[in-house]
Amino acid sequence: MNRLSGDYIESLLYKVFSTLSSQSVKELSELLEEELSLVSQAVSTLNRLGFAEKEDEFEDDNLVDTLSSTSLDEPGDIKEDKDAHSKLALIYDSNLAALLMMGNLSAGLKKHAVTMFEVGQLRNDQIDALTEELRLIDAVIQKRFASQYSMIISMADINCSLPSLPPDIPFVGNPSGRRSNPWLQVLLSLKSPNGPFALVLPRGFRLRSFPKCLETARKFKVYPWEHDIQILSSSMGLYHLNEALIHHPIVLRNHSNDLQPVALPQTQEELSSAGIRDDQLATLSDLVDPTKCAGYISQVELDGNTFIDAINFGIPLTSLELTAKVCDGMSTIDPKAIETHKQWDDQLHELMSEYGDNEEGSWPTRALLVRDGTIEFFDE
């Protein structure tokens, strides 16, 4: 473990790791303007850890000698490890040790954290014990929640996944504690036949032109996986979307103006008075009970009509007035009667299972177009 900030060797390893490709070590040394011997040692370290592979042929005979001096091919080293058994290298910095000590999750984790900080490494058997302690964290969290809390309330819109929550403690937040993701917008588009269209694009997709239903849109609302929502002008839309798709998938919806959010919980009569139309109330009721959930409804205006853009669960931080309304509404709900979002969760799970990659966050595997209450594969 490296306890020093700004350490030169650590910086060199990062530089080599981020730059290393198929070039020779000599070329890499010249590119980074670092001494050949230091770069050779850095490459050797990365090779031993499995982050780099040595090629059989090199252009410079002297370079072979240099690499040999860093023990890449020393007898009884790497080759022996491959023939014998695999080994695990645990690389960490002082932040991890500090978090494990300050987190106070268990006595076992705190003991390992002290060893990690003071000794700077863990033995094989200690790594096994640490792994087992980490597996028990969910159980520790559930036990602590159950013994010390009568209700769990998240902020809206929460941007990270929560651990497995105790089923018998009322929870205010996203369904099943999931982080918010754009499948929610896809589900809302499916439930709103007259609402905004939704174009789902997987990572790596190259969009050459917009579908006809989106050609006249002047603005788009972009919902990236694991990134913040953005408003995008159609004039440079294709360029920016294709740049974003290199890194992550997105959901794209035609957009005009955002309207004032509507606090939850409220009765259907109160929501109707707040401007929520009957067809939107039907969509809402098919997903959640608006009288038993806390959060707010985001609305958009499109072609003179208003539509539900999102349903956010938890305490909002964007407006003190909205926060006060949500908290006042929460005080009227029996904690044991708080909405568990089973309908929402079941429908969302079905959608992600059919069109997602079954990983955390469930990124889409193919391009999809949602319009008129139907979903279809999109091929340009």
C-alpha positions as CSV (number, residue, x, y, z in Angstrom):
1,M,0.0,0.0,0.0
2,N,1.2,3.5,-0.8
3,R,0.6,6.0,1.9
4,L,2.2,9.0,0.1
5,S,0.3,11.4,-2.0
6,G,2.0,12.5,-5.2
7,D,4.4,9.5,-5.1
8,Y,6.6,9.5,-8.2
9,I,6.6,5.7,-8.7
10,E,2.9,5.5,-8.3
11,S,2.5,8.4,-10.9
12,L,4.8,6.6,-13.3
13,L,2.8,3.3,-13.0
14,Y,-0.4,5.2,-13.7
15,K,1.2,6.9,-16.7
16,V,2.6,3.6,-18.1
17,F,-0.7,1.8,-17.5
18,S,-2.8,4.4,-19.3
19,T,-0.4,4.7,-22.2
20,L,0.8,1.2,-22.8
21,S,-0.4,-0.5,-26.0
22,S,1.6,-2.4,-28.6
23,Q,4.7,-0.1,-28.7
24,S,8.0,-1.2,-27.4
25,V,9.3,-0.2,-24.0
26,K,11.9,2.1,-25.7
27,E,9.2,3.8,-27.6
28,L,7.1,4.1,-24.5
29,S,10.1,5.6,-22.6
30,E,10.5,8.2,-25.4
31,L,6.8,9.0,-25.4
32,L,6.6,9.6,-21.7
33,E,10.1,11.2,-21.6
34,E,11.1,9.0,-18.7
35,E,14.3,6.9,-18.1
36,L,14.3,3.6,-19.9
37,S,15.2,1.6,-16.8
38,L,12.3,3.1,-14.8
39,V,9.8,2.5,-17.6
40,S,11.1,-1.1,-17.9
41,Q,10.6,-1.7,-14.2
42,A,7.1,-0.2,-14.4
43,V,6.2,-2.5,-17.3
44,S,7.7,-5.5,-15.4
45,T,5.5,-4.7,-12.4
46,L,2.4,-4.4,-14.6
47,N,3.3,-7.7,-16.3
48,R,3.6,-9.5,-13.0
49,L,0.2,-8.2,-11.9
50,G,-1.4,-9.3,-15.2
51,F,-2.1,-5.9,-16.6
52,A,0.4,-6.2,-19.4
53,E,1.7,-9.1,-21.6
54,K,5.2,-9.4,-22.9
55,E,5.5,-9.9,-26.7
56,D,7.9,-12.5,-28.0
57,E,9.7,-10.3,-30.5
58,F,11.4,-6.9,-29.9
59,E,13.1,-4.7,-32.4
60,D,16.0,-3.7,-30.3
61,D,18.4,-6.4,-28.9
62,N,19.5,-4.0,-26.2
63,L,15.8,-3.7,-25.2
64,V,15.7,-7.5,-24.7
65,D,18.6,-7.2,-22.3
66,T,17.0,-4.4,-20.5
67,L,13.7,-6.2,-20.0
68,S,15.6,-9.4,-18.9
69,S,17.3,-7.4,-16.2
70,T,13.8,-6.5,-14.8
71,S,13.2,-10.3,-14.3
72,L,10.3,-10.7,-16.6
73,D,11.6,-14.2,-17.5
74,E,13.6,-15.1,-14.5
75,P,13.4,-18.9,-13.7
76,G,11.1,-19.7,-10.9
77,D,9.2,-16.4,-11.2
78,I,6.2,-15.9,-13.6
79,K,6.6,-19.2,-15.4
80,E,6.7,-21.1,-12.2
81,D,3.6,-19.3,-10.9
82,K,1.6,-20.3,-14.1
83,D,2.7,-23.9,-13.8
84,A,2.0,-24.1,-10.0
85,H,-1.1,-22.2,-9.0
86,S,-2.7,-18.8,-9.5
87,K,-2.1,-16.0,-7.0
88,L,-4.1,-13.0,-6.0
89,A,-2.6,-9.5,-5.7
90,L,-4.7,-7.0,-3.6
91,I,-3.8,-3.4,-4.6
92,Y,-5.3,-0.7,-2.5
93,D,-4.5,2.8,-1.2
94,S,-4.9,4.4,2.3
95,N,-8.4,5.6,1.5
96,L,-9.8,2.0,1.6
97,A,-8.1,1.3,4.9
98,A,-9.4,4.5,6.4
99,L,-13.0,3.8,5.2
100,L,-12.9,0.3,6.7
101,M,-11.7,1.7,10.0
102,M,-14.1,4.6,10.1
103,G,-17.1,2.6,8.8
104,N,-17.3,0.6,12.0
105,L,-19.1,-2.2,10.1
106,S,-17.6,-5.1,12.1
107,A,-14.7,-5.8,14.4
108,G,-13.2,-8.2,11.8
109,L,-13.1,-5.6,9.1
110,K,-11.5,-3.0,11.5
111,K,-8.8,-5.5,12.4
112,H,-8.0,-6.1,8.7
113,A,-8.0,-2.3,8.1
114,V,-5.4,-1.8,10.9
115,T,-3.2,-4.5,9.3
116,M,-3.6,-3.0,5.8
117,F,-2.6,0.5,7.1
118,E,0.2,-0.4,9.4
119,V,1.8,-3.4,7.5
120,G,0.8,-2.3,4.0
121,Q,-0.2,-5.8,2.9
122,L,-2.2,-8.9,3.7
123,R,-1.2,-12.5,3.6
124,N,-3.1,-15.0,1.5
125,D,-5.1,-16.3,4.4
126,Q,-5.8,-12.7,5.5
127,I,-7.2,-11.9,2.1
128,D,-9.5,-14.9,2.3
129,A,-10.7,-13.7,5.8
130,L,-11.2,-10.2,4.5
131,T,-13.3,-11.4,1.6
132,E,-15.5,-13.4,3.9
133,E,-16.0,-10.4,6.2
134,L,-17.0,-8.3,3.2
135,R,-19.6,-10.9,2.2
136,L,-21.2,-10.5,5.6
137,I,-21.6,-6.7,5.3
138,D,-25.2,-6.9,4.0
139,A,-26.1,-8.9,7.0
140,V,-24.4,-6.4,9.3
141,I,-26.2,-3.5,7.6
142,Q,-29.6,-5.2,7.9
143,K,-29.0,-6.1,11.6
144,R,-28.1,-2.5,12.3
145,F,-31.0,-1.1,10.4
146,A,-33.4,-3.5,12.2
147,S,-32.1,-2.6,15.7
148,Q,-31.7,1.2,15.3
149,Y,-34.1,2.5,12.7
150,S,-37.9,2.4,12.3
151,M,-37.9,3.8,8.8
152,I,-35.4,4.4,5.9
153,I,-35.8,7.5,3.7
154,S,-33.6,8.2,0.7
155,M,-33.0,11.4,-1.1
156,A,-34.6,11.9,-4.5
157,D,-33.4,11.1,-7.0
158,I,-30.8,8.8,-5.5
159,N,-27.9,8.2,-7.7
160,C,-26.5,4.9,-6.4
161,S,-27.6,1.4,-5.6
162,L,-28.5,0.6,-2.0
163,P,-27.6,-2.6,-0.2
164,S,-30.2,-5.2,0.4
165,L,-32.7,-3.6,2.8
166,P,-34.6,-5.3,5.7
167,P,-38.1,-6.2,4.3
168,D,-39.9,-5.4,7.6
169,I,-38.7,-1.7,7.8
170,P,-40.7,0.9,5.8
171,F,-38.6,2.3,3.0
172,V,-39.1,5.6,1.1
173,G,-37.1,5.5,-2.2
174,N,-36.7,3.9,-5.5
175,P,-38.2,0.4,-6.1
176,S,-36.1,-2.3,-4.3
177,G,-33.5,0.3,-3.4
178,R,-32.3,0.4,-7.1
179,R,-30.4,3.4,-8.4
180,S,-32.5,5.4,-10.8
181,N,-32.0,4.3,-14.4
182,P,-33.5,5.2,-17.8
183,W,-35.6,2.1,-17.9
184,L,-38.0,4.1,-15.8
185,Q,-38.5,6.5,-18.7
186,V,-39.0,3.6,-21.2
187,L,-41.6,2.1,-18.9
188,L,-43.4,5.5,-18.7
189,S,-43.4,5.9,-22.5
190,L,-44.9,2.4,-22.8
191,K,-47.6,3.4,-20.4
192,S,-48.3,6.7,-22.1
193,P,-49.5,6.0,-25.7
194,N,-49.9,9.7,-26.5
195,G,-46.7,10.7,-24.7
196,P,-43.2,11.5,-25.8
197,F,-41.4,9.0,-28.0
198,A,-38.4,7.1,-26.6
199,L,-35.3,5.9,-28.5
200,V,-33.1,3.5,-26.6
201,L,-29.6,3.2,-27.9
202,P,-27.0,0.7,-26.6
203,R,-23.3,1.6,-26.1
204,G,-21.4,1.6,-29.3
205,F,-24.4,2.2,-31.5
206,R,-23.8,4.8,-34.3
207,L,-26.9,6.9,-35.0
208,R,-26.8,8.2,-38.6
209,S,-30.3,9.8,-38.6
210,F,-33.2,10.2,-36.3
211,P,-36.4,8.1,-36.8
212,K,-39.2,10.0,-38.5
213,C,-41.1,10.4,-35.3
214,L,-38.2,12.5,-33.9
215,E,-37.1,14.4,-37.0
216,T,-39.1,17.5,-36.2
217,A,-38.0,17.7,-32.6
218,R,-36.1,20.9,-31.7
219,K,-34.8,19.6,-28.4
220,F,-34.1,16.2,-26.8
221,K,-33.9,15.1,-23.3
222,V,-31.1,12.6,-22.9
223,Y,-31.1,10.0,-20.1
224,P,-27.7,8.3,-20.0
225,W,-27.0,5.2,-17.8
226,E,-25.0,6.3,-14.7
227,H,-24.7,9.9,-15.8
228,D,-26.8,13.1,-15.3
229,I,-29.8,13.9,-17.5
230,Q,-29.1,16.5,-20.2
231,I,-31.1,18.7,-22.6
232,L,-29.7,18.6,-26.1
233,S,-30.4,20.8,-29.1
234,S,-31.3,18.9,-32.3
235,S,-28.8,21.0,-34.4
236,M,-25.8,19.2,-32.9
237,G,-27.7,16.2,-31.6
238,L,-26.2,13.5,-33.8
239,Y,-22.6,14.5,-33.0
240,H,-23.0,14.7,-29.3
241,L,-25.1,11.6,-29.1
242,N,-22.6,9.5,-31.0
243,E,-19.8,10.8,-28.8
244,A,-21.8,9.8,-25.7
245,L,-22.6,6.4,-27.1
246,I,-18.9,5.5,-27.1
247,H,-19.0,5.4,-23.3
248,H,-22.6,4.4,-22.2
249,P,-26.1,3.7,-23.5
250,I,-28.8,6.4,-23.5
251,V,-32.5,6.9,-23.8
252,L,-33.6,9.8,-26.0
253,R,-37.0,11.6,-25.8
254,N,-38.4,14.6,-27.6
255,H,-38.6,17.5,-25.3
256,S,-39.9,21.0,-25.0
257,N,-40.3,22.5,-21.5
258,D,-40.1,21.2,-18.0
259,L,-43.0,22.1,-15.7
260,Q,-43.3,22.5,-12.0
261,P,-43.1,19.2,-10.2
262,V,-46.0,17.8,-8.3
263,A,-45.4,16.5,-4.7
264,L,-46.5,13.1,-3.5
265,P,-48.4,11.8,-1.7
266,Q,-51.7,13.2,-2.9
267,T,-55.2,11.9,-3.7
268,Q,-56.3,11.5,-7.3
269,E,-58.6,14.5,-6.8
270,E,-55.7,16.6,-5.6
271,L,-53.5,15.5,-8.5
272,S,-56.3,16.3,-10.9
273,S,-56.5,19.8,-9.4
274,A,-52.7,20.1,-9.9
275,G,-53.1,19.6,-13.6
276,I,-52.6,15.8,-14.0
277,R,-55.0,14.6,-16.7
278,D,-57.2,11.6,-16.4
279,D,-55.1,9.5,-18.8
280,Q,-52.0,10.3,-16.8
281,L,-53.7,9.4,-13.5
282,A,-54.5,6.0,-15.1
283,T,-50.9,5.6,-16.0
284,L,-49.8,6.6,-12.5
285,S,-52.3,4.3,-10.8
286,D,-51.1,1.3,-12.9
287,L,-47.6,1.7,-11.4
288,V,-48.0,3.1,-7.9
289,D,-50.6,4.3,-5.4
290,P,-50.1,8.1,-5.3
291,T,-51.6,8.3,-1.8
292,K,-49.0,6.0,-0.3
293,C,-45.7,7.0,-1.8
294,A,-43.5,9.9,-1.0
295,G,-41.6,11.9,-3.8
296,Y,-42.7,13.9,-6.7
297,I,-43.9,13.8,-10.3
298,S,-41.8,15.6,-13.0
299,Q,-43.9,16.9,-15.9
300,V,-43.0,18.2,-19.4
301,E,-44.9,20.2,-21.9
302,L,-45.0,18.9,-25.5
303,D,-47.1,20.3,-28.3
304,G,-49.4,22.1,-25.9
305,N,-50.0,19.0,-23.7
306,T,-48.5,18.0,-20.4
307,F,-47.0,14.5,-19.8
308,I,-45.4,12.7,-16.9
309,D,-41.6,12.7,-17.4
310,A,-40.6,10.8,-14.3
311,I,-41.8,9.6,-10.9
312,N,-39.1,10.2,-8.3
313,F,-39.3,8.6,-4.9
314,G,-37.7,10.1,-1.7
315,I,-37.1,13.5,-0.3
316,P,-36.2,16.1,-3.0
317,L,-33.3,18.4,-2.6
318,T,-33.9,20.7,-5.6
319,S,-36.5,22.9,-3.9
320,L,-37.2,23.7,-0.2
321,E,-40.9,24.4,-1.1
322,L,-41.2,21.0,-2.7
323,T,-39.3,19.3,0.1
324,A,-41.8,20.8,2.6
325,K,-44.8,19.6,0.7
326,V,-43.4,16.0,0.5
327,C,-42.5,16.0,4.2
328,D,-46.0,17.3,5.1
329,G,-47.6,14.6,3.0
330,M,-45.4,11.9,4.5
331,S,-46.7,12.8,8.0
332,T,-50.2,11.7,6.9
333,I,-49.1,8.2,5.8
334,D,-49.0,5.2,8.2
335,P,-45.4,4.0,7.9
336,K,-46.6,0.4,7.6
337,A,-48.8,1.4,4.6
338,I,-46.1,3.0,2.6
339,E,-46.1,1.9,-1.1
340,T,-43.6,-1.0,-1.7
341,H,-43.7,-0.4,-5.5
342,K,-44.4,-4.1,-6.3
343,Q,-46.3,-3.3,-9.5
344,W,-43.6,-0.8,-10.6
345,D,-40.8,-3.2,-9.7
346,D,-42.4,-6.2,-11.4
347,Q,-43.0,-4.3,-14.7
348,L,-39.5,-2.8,-14.6
349,H,-37.9,-6.1,-13.9
350,E,-39.8,-7.7,-16.8
351,L,-38.7,-4.9,-19.2
352,M,-35.0,-5.1,-18.1
353,S,-35.0,-8.9,-18.3
354,E,-36.3,-8.9,-21.9
355,Y,-34.2,-6.1,-23.3
356,G,-31.2,-5.6,-20.9
357,D,-28.0,-7.5,-20.4
358,N,-28.9,-8.9,-17.0
359,E,-26.0,-7.1,-15.3
360,E,-26.4,-4.4,-12.6
361,G,-28.1,-1.4,-14.2
362,S,-29.2,-3.7,-17.1
363,W,-27.7,-1.9,-20.1
364,P,-29.8,-2.4,-23.3
365,T,-28.4,-4.9,-25.8
366,R,-30.2,-3.6,-28.9
367,A,-31.6,-0.3,-30.2
368,L,-35.3,0.1,-29.3
369,L,-38.0,2.6,-30.3
370,V,-41.0,3.2,-28.0
371,R,-44.0,4.9,-29.6
372,D,-47.8,4.8,-29.4
373,G,-47.6,2.5,-26.4
374,T,-45.5,-0.2,-28.2
375,I,-41.8,-1.1,-28.2
376,E,-40.0,-2.4,-31.3
377,F,-36.4,-2.9,-32.4
378,F,-34.9,0.1,-34.1
379,D,-32.8,-0.4,-37.3
380,E,-31.8,2.5,-39.4
